Every structure is written in structure tokens, then in C-alpha cells.
Amino acid sequence: MAALSSPCIVINDDEQGYDLNLFCIPKHYATDLDRVYIPHGLIMDRTERLAREIMKEMGGDHIVALCVLKGGYKFFADLLDYIKALNRNSDRSIPMTVDFIRLKSYCNDQSTGEIKVIGGDDLCTLTGKNVLIVEDIIDTGKTMQTLLELLKQFNPKMVKVASLLVKRTPRSVGYRPDYVGFEVPDKFVVGYALDYNEYFRDLNVSIGGGQRGAE
């Protein structure tokens, strides 16, 4: 079980979101999406705040930022951009390197319950390092718990987890990351690199809620 995470923005179960016509949604997705839950500007503002929290709590020592592919790449890139900006514009800075790992636990929109590491660099480089895992979404929490157990084998000095989203679901094992952008209802969300069978990763404007026609 992770330590108590920092506060986050909570999207309530009865949140209706915003009409798609208010945003620039690609026409080829117009019939597949229901609503926009979290506008892009809100994502960016929240990501900037998370960068500040990470700088405050992990600053001083070298950090290896570990991106969980594929869904985490957009949040990872934007989060690191904010951290780099803070490095340039403040008296305190963090030496950082980046690494990547790819896991698979979903088939279509359902978690299979089986976690597979299907790509990534040599994790031996994490030994003795402060590690920041960057993930797109925590659903049941099983995937992240499995990854954290895997990383223990390489004896990192510290491991913190930042996730853009945490899903509020009865299937949760109770895991909570250290840094959370938004807590969302138990609905399938896409956009901002979150996908449905590799579709919708290119929705840069917002996180769209629900899919109706994608296959």
C-alpha cells in the first residue's frame, strides 16, 4: 500500500462534462465520443502543480523518470516540460534522466488481470536511484502494484508514482499513487494518449468520456 497521496481534483459520479461542440474534436471521432470530462487547459494547470510538488519532495538528488508506455507518454512529456521549466527558473533544480517501460493489462476496455512487461530498457540502471514512475491511469491498481514489486528487485533508493488519473472503482485493490491529477468515476475514458485499441491517443484537446463506435 502506498503512502497517502497528495490531494487531487475529484470528478463526481454525476459530472456531465461538456458538449463536444464546444471543443475542437477531429471529425473522424465525432460519433464515437460522448462528452468531454476534463478540458486540456485544466489538465495542463494540474500537471504544472504536480511538477511543483515533485520538485519540492524529490528535489536535490538525481531522478530517473520512468514512463509507462504507451498511455503515459503525453502526461510524461508535459510533466517533464514543467519540471524542466522549474529547473531553469528556480534556485533549486533536479538532475533528471528518462527511461521507459511498457506493460499490458487491457484487452479492449477490460483489464485482463494479467500483467505483462512487453518492452523497456534494462531496469538495472534504476539501482540506487530515485525513481519517478509516470502513468496515465490507475484502475484496479494491480498493474502498478506488480510493477512496484518488480522494481524492488533492482533496489532503487526511492520510488514515487505520479498518475494523471485514478479511477474510482469497486474493483480497486486500494492502491493510491503519490501524485494524482484527477480522480474520475468508473467510466472508460480516452484521449490525451489514453486509448481504446490504439484509437483516440491523438485527442490532444481533452479527455473524452465513453466510446460508442470504435472497434
ZATIMI-353744 format. One record per residue (C-alpha): x negated, y, z negated; residue number from 0. Coordinates in Angstrom, 2 decimals. Each point is the difference from the previous one (the first is absolute). Example, Ala and Ser with C-alpha at 12.3 -4.5 7.8 and 13.67 -1.06 7.14 Angstrom:
! ZATIMI-353744
<node u="-12.30" v="-4.50" w="-7.80" resi="0"/>
<node u="-1.37" v="3.44" w="0.66" resi="1"/>
//
This chain:
! ZATIMI-353744
<node u="0.00" v="0.00" w="0.00" resi="0"/>
<node u="-1.36" v="3.41" w="0.97" resi="1"/>
<node u="-0.24" v="2.88" w="-2.41" resi="2"/>
<node u="2.86" v="2.47" w="-0.04" resi="3"/>
<node u="-0.11" v="1.91" w="3.25" resi="4"/>
<node u="0.31" v="3.73" w="0.45" resi="5"/>
<node u="3.46" v="1.56" w="0.58" resi="6"/>
<node u="1.42" v="-0.12" w="3.50" resi="7"/>
<node u="2.92" v="1.34" w="2.04" resi="8"/>
<node u="3.01" v="-2.31" w="-0.42" resi="9"/>
<node u="2.41" v="-0.48" w="2.92" resi="10"/>
<node u="3.32" v="-1.02" w="-1.57" resi="11"/>
<node u="2.11" v="-2.93" w="1.19" resi="12"/>
<node u="2.77" v="2.33" w="1.17" resi="13"/>
<node u="-2.39" v="2.26" w="1.93" resi="14"/>
<node u="1.48" v="0.48" w="3.48" resi="15"/>
<node u="-3.08" v="1.50" w="1.60" resi="16"/>
<node u="0.12" v="2.35" w="2.96" resi="17"/>
<node u="1.63" v="-0.19" w="3.41" resi="18"/>
<node u="-2.36" v="-1.13" w="2.76" resi="19"/>
<node u="1.02" v="2.96" w="2.15" resi="20"/>
<node u="-1.78" v="2.32" w="-2.41" resi="21"/>
<node u="-3.39" v="-1.51" w="0.90" resi="22"/>
<node u="-2.09" v="-0.77" w="3.08" resi="23"/>
<node u="0.64" v="-3.74" w="0.35" resi="24"/>
<node u="-1.19" v="-1.76" w="3.18" resi="25"/>
<node u="2.97" v="-0.81" w="2.23" resi="26"/>
<node u="-0.98" v="-3.67" w="0.26" resi="27"/>
<node u="0.70" v="-0.35" w="-3.74" resi="28"/>
<node u="3.20" v="2.05" w="-0.15" resi="29"/>
<node u="2.34" v="-3.01" w="-0.17" resi="30"/>
<node u="-2.17" v="-2.00" w="-2.41" resi="31"/>
<node u="-0.17" v="2.36" w="-2.97" resi="32"/>
<node u="2.61" v="1.07" w="-2.53" resi="33"/>
<node u="-1.29" v="2.98" w="-1.95" resi="34"/>
<node u="-3.20" v="1.81" w="-0.94" resi="35"/>
<node u="-0.75" v="-0.63" w="-3.67" resi="36"/>
<node u="-3.21" v="1.96" w="-0.52" resi="37"/>
<node u="-1.01" v="2.85" w="2.35" resi="38"/>
<node u="-3.60" v="0.16" w="1.11" resi="39"/>
<node u="-0.72" v="3.27" w="-1.81" resi="40"/>
<node u="1.07" v="-1.51" w="-3.32" resi="41"/>
<node u="-2.26" v="-3.00" w="0.62" resi="42"/>
<node u="-2.94" v="2.30" w="0.65" resi="43"/>
<node u="0.61" v="2.15" w="-3.08" resi="44"/>
<node u="0.28" v="-3.08" w="-2.20" resi="45"/>
<node u="-3.15" v="-1.49" w="1.55" resi="46"/>
<node u="-1.93" v="3.18" w="-0.77" resi="47"/>
<node u="1.06" v="-0.22" w="-3.65" resi="48"/>
<node u="-1.10" v="-3.65" w="-0.16" resi="49"/>
<node u="-3.39" v="1.00" w="1.40" resi="50"/>
<node u="-0.37" v="2.51" w="-2.84" resi="51"/>
<node u="0.88" v="-2.66" w="-2.59" resi="52"/>
<node u="-2.49" v="-2.44" w="1.50" resi="53"/>
<node u="-2.74" v="2.65" w="0.00" resi="54"/>
<node u="0.73" v="0.78" w="-3.64" resi="55"/>
<node u="-0.02" v="-3.61" w="-1.22" resi="56"/>
<node u="-2.57" v="-1.65" w="2.28" resi="57"/>
<node u="-2.33" v="2.90" w="0.75" resi="58"/>
<node u="-3.70" v="-0.19" w="-0.70" resi="59"/>
<node u="-0.92" v="-3.47" w="1.21" resi="60"/>
<node u="-0.14" v="-1.47" w="3.47" resi="61"/>
<node u="3.40" v="-1.29" w="1.15" resi="62"/>
<node u="0.71" v="-2.65" w="2.62" resi="63"/>
<node u="3.41" v="0.81" w="1.51" resi="64"/>
<node u="1.49" v="-3.31" w="1.16" resi="65"/>
<node u="2.80" v="0.33" w="2.53" resi="66"/>
<node u="2.55" v="-2.81" w="0.23" resi="67"/>
<node u="0.80" v="-0.36" w="3.70" resi="68"/>
<node u="2.04" v="0.51" w="2.00" resi="69"/>
<node u="2.71" v="1.91" w="-1.80" resi="70"/>
<node u="-2.32" v="1.94" w="-2.28" resi="71"/>
<node u="-2.09" v="1.67" w="2.68" resi="72"/>
<node u="2.01" v="3.23" w="0.33" resi="73"/>
<node u="0.31" v="0.61" w="-3.75" resi="74"/>
<node u="-3.68" v="-0.97" w="-0.37" resi="75"/>
<node u="-1.15" v="2.50" w="2.63" resi="76"/>
<node u="2.06" v="2.88" w="-1.39" resi="77"/>
<node u="-0.94" v="-0.75" w="-3.62" resi="78"/>
<node u="-3.70" v="-0.05" w="0.86" resi="79"/>
<node u="0.35" v="3.25" w="1.96" resi="80"/>
<node u="1.35" v="1.70" w="-3.14" resi="81"/>
<node u="-2.76" v="-1.51" w="-2.15" resi="82"/>
<node u="-2.62" v="1.19" w="2.48" resi="83"/>
<node u="1.51" v="3.49" w="-0.06" resi="84"/>
<node u="-0.22" v="0.00" w="-3.80" resi="85"/>
<node u="-3.61" v="-1.17" w="0.26" resi="86"/>
<node u="-0.81" v="2.98" w="2.21" resi="87"/>
<node u="1.86" v="2.62" w="-2.03" resi="88"/>
<node u="-0.65" v="-0.87" w="-3.62" resi="89"/>
<node u="-2.98" v="-0.29" w="-2.34" resi="90"/>
<node u="0.71" v="-3.68" w="-0.57" resi="91"/>
<node u="-0.31" v="-2.48" w="2.87" resi="92"/>
<node u="0.17" v="-3.75" w="0.54" resi="93"/>
<node u="-2.40" v="-1.96" w="2.23" resi="94"/>
<node u="2.23" v="-2.32" w="2.03" resi="95"/>
<node u="-0.31" v="-2.87" w="2.44" resi="96"/>
<node u="2.86" v="-1.83" w="1.69" resi="97"/>
<node u="0.81" v="-3.65" w="0.54" resi="98"/>
<node u="2.97" v="-1.93" w="1.37" resi="99"/>
<node u="1.92" v="-3.17" w="-0.73" resi="100"/>
<node u="2.98" v="-1.52" w="1.75" resi="101"/>
<node u="2.62" v="-2.09" w="-1.77" resi="102"/>
<node u="3.15" v="-1.68" w="1.24" resi="103"/>
<node u="3.04" v="-0.74" w="-2.15" resi="104"/>
<node u="2.95" v="0.97" w="2.24" resi="105"/>
<node u="1.86" v="-1.69" w="2.83" resi="106"/>
<node u="2.46" v="2.43" w="1.60" resi="107"/>
<node u="1.41" v="1.95" w="-2.99" resi="108"/>
<node u="-0.38" v="-2.73" w="-2.64" resi="109"/>
<node u="-2.88" v="-0.79" w="-2.32" resi="110"/>
<node u="-1.07" v="-3.62" w="0.48" resi="111"/>
<node u="-1.47" v="-0.27" w="-3.49" resi="112"/>
<node u="-3.25" v="-1.26" w="1.52" resi="113"/>
<node u="-2.93" v="2.42" w="0.15" resi="114"/>
<node u="-2.61" v="-0.39" w="2.71" resi="115"/>
<node u="-3.23" v="1.97" w="0.39" resi="116"/>
<node u="-0.34" v="0.12" w="3.78" resi="117"/>
<node u="-2.67" v="2.63" w="0.43" resi="118"/>
<node u="-2.43" v="2.32" w="-1.71" resi="119"/>
<node u="-3.65" v="0.67" w="-0.63" resi="120"/>
<node u="-2.27" v="-1.80" w="-2.45" resi="121"/>
<node u="1.47" v="0.75" w="-3.42" resi="122"/>
<node u="-3.35" v="-0.67" w="-1.68" resi="123"/>
<node u="-0.72" v="3.68" w="0.63" resi="124"/>
<node u="2.54" v="0.83" w="-2.74" resi="125"/>
<node u="-2.13" v="-1.50" w="-2.78" resi="126"/>
<node u="-0.69" v="2.59" w="-2.70" resi="127"/>
<node u="1.98" v="2.70" w="1.85" resi="128"/>
<node u="3.03" v="2.10" w="-0.87" resi="129"/>
<node u="2.67" v="-1.17" w="2.43" resi="130"/>
<node u="3.11" v="1.90" w="1.09" resi="131"/>
<node u="2.46" v="-2.30" w="1.79" resi="132"/>
<node u="2.37" v="1.93" w="2.28" resi="133"/>
<node u="3.26" v="-1.75" w="0.93" resi="134"/>
<node u="3.13" v="1.07" w="1.84" resi="135"/>
<node u="2.66" v="-1.67" w="-2.16" resi="136"/>
<node u="0.30" v="-2.20" w="-3.08" resi="137"/>
<node u="3.03" v="-2.28" w="0.33" resi="138"/>
<node u="0.04" v="-2.98" w="-2.36" resi="139"/>
<node u="-3.58" v="0.75" w="-1.09" resi="140"/>
<node u="-1.18" v="-3.54" w="0.71" resi="141"/>
<node u="-2.24" v="1.05" w="2.88" resi="142"/>
<node u="-1.84" v="2.59" w="-2.06" resi="143"/>
<node u="-0.37" v="-2.32" w="-3.00" resi="144"/>
<node u="-1.52" v="-2.60" w="2.31" resi="145"/>
<node u="-2.39" v="2.55" w="1.50" resi="146"/>
<node u="-1.07" v="1.23" w="-3.45" resi="147"/>
<node u="-0.74" v="-3.58" w="-1.06" resi="148"/>
<node u="-2.05" v="-0.45" w="3.16" resi="149"/>
<node u="-2.01" v="3.15" w="-0.67" resi="150"/>
<node u="-0.85" v="-1.14" w="-3.53" resi="151"/>
<node u="-2.24" v="-2.64" w="1.57" resi="152"/>
<node u="-2.27" v="2.80" w="1.26" resi="153"/>
<node u="-0.33" v="1.77" w="-3.39" resi="154"/>
<node u="0.86" v="3.59" w="0.90" resi="155"/>
<node u="-0.64" v="2.59" w="-2.72" resi="156"/>
<node u="3.52" v="1.43" w="0.21" resi="157"/>
<node u="3.06" v="-0.58" w="2.19" resi="158"/>
<node u="2.85" v="2.50" w="0.45" resi="159"/>
<node u="2.95" v="-0.35" w="2.36" resi="160"/>
<node u="1.80" v="2.78" w="1.87" resi="161"/>
<node u="3.23" v="-0.84" w="1.83" resi="162"/>
<node u="2.12" v="2.39" w="2.00" resi="163"/>
<node u="3.18" v="-1.88" w="-0.93" resi="164"/>
<node u="1.19" v="-2.32" w="-2.74" resi="165"/>
<node u="3.24" v="-1.83" w="0.66" resi="166"/>
<node u="2.54" v="-0.26" w="-2.80" resi="167"/>
<node u="1.00" v="-3.65" w="0.34" resi="168"/>
<node u="1.18" v="-2.80" w="-2.30" resi="169"/>
<node u="-2.61" v="-2.22" w="1.69" resi="170"/>
<node u="-2.83" v="2.05" w="-1.52" resi="171"/>
<node u="-2.49" v="-1.83" w="-2.20" resi="172"/>
<node u="-0.45" v="3.20" w="-2.00" resi="173"/>
<node u="-3.22" v="1.20" w="1.58" resi="174"/>
<node u="-0.41" v="3.78" w="0.23" resi="175"/>
<node u="-2.93" v="1.71" w="1.77" resi="176"/>
<node u="-2.05" v="2.77" w="-1.58" resi="177"/>
<node u="1.07" v="2.68" w="2.50" resi="178"/>
<node u="3.45" v="0.04" w="1.61" resi="179"/>
<node u="1.38" v="2.38" w="2.57" resi="180"/>
<node u="3.68" v="-0.93" w="-0.02" resi="181"/>
<node u="2.23" v="-2.59" w="-1.62" resi="182"/>
<node u="2.64" v="-1.10" w="2.52" resi="183"/>
<node u="3.16" v="-2.16" w="-0.11" resi="184"/>
<node u="0.02" v="-3.64" w="1.05" resi="185"/>
<node u="0.37" v="0.80" w="3.69" resi="186"/>
<node u="-2.22" v="-0.69" w="2.97" resi="187"/>
<node u="-1.87" v="3.14" w="1.06" resi="188"/>
<node u="-2.10" v="0.71" w="3.07" resi="189"/>
<node u="-2.13" v="2.81" w="1.36" resi="190"/>
<node u="-3.23" v="1.70" w="-1.07" resi="191"/>
<node u="-1.78" v="-3.26" w="0.99" resi="192"/>
<node u="2.53" v="-2.31" w="-1.71" resi="193"/>
<node u="1.32" v="-2.38" w="2.61" resi="194"/>
<node u="2.63" v="-2.53" w="1.00" resi="195"/>
<node u="-1.79" v="-2.66" w="2.07" resi="196"/>
<node u="-2.57" v="2.67" w="1.01" resi="197"/>
<node u="2.67" v="2.50" w="1.12" resi="198"/>
<node u="0.49" v="3.46" w="-1.60" resi="199"/>
<node u="-3.62" v="0.48" w="-1.10" resi="200"/>
<node u="-0.12" v="3.02" w="2.35" resi="201"/>
<node u="2.70" v="1.93" w="-1.89" resi="202"/>
<node u="-2.17" v="2.82" w="-1.30" resi="203"/>
<node u="2.67" v="2.47" w="-1.02" resi="204"/>
<node u="1.71" v="-1.96" w="-2.76" resi="205"/>
<node u="0.82" v="-3.30" w="-1.60" resi="206"/>
<node u="3.17" v="-1.28" w="1.63" resi="207"/>
<node u="2.42" v="-2.19" w="-1.94" resi="208"/>
<node u="1.38" v="-3.23" w="1.35" resi="209"/>
<node u="-0.20" v="-1.63" w="3.39" resi="210"/>
<node u="2.90" v="-1.24" w="2.07" resi="211"/>
<node u="-1.24" v="-1.04" w="3.40" resi="212"/>
<node u="-3.71" v="-0.79" w="-0.11" resi="213"/>
<node u="-1.10" v="-3.55" w="0.70" resi="214"/>
//
